[in-house]
Amino acid sequence: MTTNPGALTPLLTADVDGGTFRLRHAVSADLPGIVALLADGSLGAVREGGHEMAPYERAFEAIDADPCHLLVVGEYVPVGAANRPVAATFQLSFLPGISRQGSWRSQIEAVRVAGSLRGQGLGNLMVGWAIDESRRRGCTLMQLTTHKTRTAAHRFYERLGFDASHEGMKLTL
């Protein structure tokens, strides 16, 4: 159950080719659609291959309860359609830091758009909203990681002004 009473209020509404795209806070009922988006693709198929929803539900509850973390979904509504399936998602986190003179930064991750809707500018709309929200919250930097094999994603983020300034490292625990 969502603790955010405004979860279904659109954060952004845009007319796109053939329909309307809306961003809103995710609710627990969105989890199957979010997991399906995360599992789409070669990397996600390995990482998100299980069908057990309990870990996702626990993560959702933690994200939803913390105002420094947002889980956002995008709904695409074709002209003349009534339903609004989850067509896109991302997580946006706000992190305080000591470096950069004590500035806040945002981190965007798990950015996904349904394969059938890619190339329509939905990713631009989502990341643009996230950048604006980060600025609104006083962040001085937005960061992200993307797998080295996702070269199309690298080009996408570079077009939006991101700079591959650091080499990221991870340790699986």
N, C-alpha and C positions, 0 to 999 in steps of 0.2 A: 504494500500500500504506500502510495507516495505521501510524503510529508509536505510537499510543496503544493499549496492550494491553487496556485496559478499555473500548474504544469501544462494544462491544455490551452493556455493563452498563447497565441502565436508570438514568437520572438521576431519573426521576419516573415513576410508574405511577398511573393514575387510571381508575376506572370512569366511563364517560360513557354517555349514552343510547345503547343498542344495541351497546355494545362496550367495549373497553379502549384507552386512549391511553397511549403510552409515549414519553418523551423519552430520547434517547441521543446520544452523540457520532456525528457522521457518519463514514462510511467511504467510500472512493473509489467503491465500487459504488453509492452513493446519488446520485452526481452527476447522472445522467440525470433522476432524479425531482426533485432540487433545481432543476435548470435548468428543468424543465417548470413547477414552481411559480413560479419567478421570471418566466417568460415569460407566465404567465396574467394577462391584463388588458391594457388599452390601453397603459400605460407600459412594461410588461415586454415586450410584443410587439415594440416598437421597439428596446429596449435589448438584449434577449436573443434576437433573431431568428435568429442564426446557428446552424448545427448543428455547428460545429467545437468539439470537446470539449477540445482541447489547452490553450486558455487557462484553462478551468475547472480542468483537471487541475493545471496549474502553480499556480494560486491555492490549490487544495485542499492541495497539498503544503506550501506556505508556511504556511498557516493551521494545518495539522495538526502541523507541526514546532515551532510557537511556543506555549508555555503561556499566553501573554497573549491568545490568540485561540482561540475555540471556535466550531466550526460544528456546530450541533445539528439533529437531525431528529426529527420526531414520527411515530410509527407508529400508525395506527388499525387495530385488529383487531376487526371485527364479531363478535358472538356466533356461535360455530360455525365461524368461518373460521380457516384455518391461516396464510394469507399475511399479511404486514405491509407493505403498500406505504408509501412515504414520503408522508405526508399533510400535513406541515407542516415548516417550517424557520425558523431564524434564525441570525444570527452575533452573537456577543457578544465584545467586545474590552475589554481592561483597559489603561487609559492612565495613566501617572504624569503628574503636573503640578506646576508650581511654584506656580500660583495656588491659592487656597483653602488656604493654609498647607501646600503640598506634598502635597495629598491626591490620592488615586487616584480616577479616575472610570471608569465603564463606558459603553460605547456599544453599543446594540443596533440592528441594522439587518437589512434583507432579511427582515423578519418576514412569513411567508406561511402561509396555511392553505388547503388545497384548497377550491375553491368549494362543492363538495357537502357539506362539513363545517362551513362557517361558521355561526355562531349557536349552536353547541353548547358554547361556553365553552373551546374548545381554545386560543384566543389568550390568554385570561385565565390558563390553566394555564402556558403557555409564558412569558409575560412575568412572571408571579408567580415562577416558578422562577428566571428571570434576575435578578430583583430580589434574591431570597434569596441567590443565588450571588455577586452583586456585594457585598452586605453581608458575606457570609462572607469575601470576599477583601479586606475593609477599604475598599471604595469609599465615598465620601461623596456621590456624585452619579451618577445614570444619565442619559444623554442619548441623543437620537435625532433623526433628521431624517425628515420625511415630506413628500411632494410636496404642494404647495399645492392641487392638484385632488382629493386624496384626503380629502374631507370626512368620510366615514364612519370612516376611520382616525383622523382628528383627534378625533372624538367618542369612539372606543374608548380612545385614550391618555388623554384628559382624564378619562374614567370611572375609569381606573386611577391617577389622581393626577398625571399629567404636566401641566406648565404651559407654555404657549407663550410663554416668557419672552424669547426671542431671535429675531431674524430671521436665518435661515441664508443663506449665499451659497456658490455653487460656481463654479469655473472649469474648463471642460472642456479637458483638455490633449491 
